[in-house]
Amino acid sequence: MNEAMTVTVNGEERQVDGSSTVLDLLHSLALDPRTVVVEVNREIVRRPTLGNTPLREGDQIELVHFVGGG
């Protein structure tokens, strides 16, 4: 495990591993990447690049989770 860093997810600070990607974060939160829109520092991250997008100290992440129903 790399040194931990702090990111903000939907307004709450979280500690993550220093080598984490956006996809790692989603997995740690038990979120299905197919049902979430991710914004890092006010830029949308496209689903195919979630595993290639590293998190950095101080990143501001917004997650919008879609819930099905009817």
Buried (B, 14 or more C-beta within 10 A) or exposed (E): EEEEBEBEBEEEEBEBBEEBBBBBBBBEEEBEBEEBEBEBEEEEBEBEEBBEBEBEEEBEBBBEEEEEEE
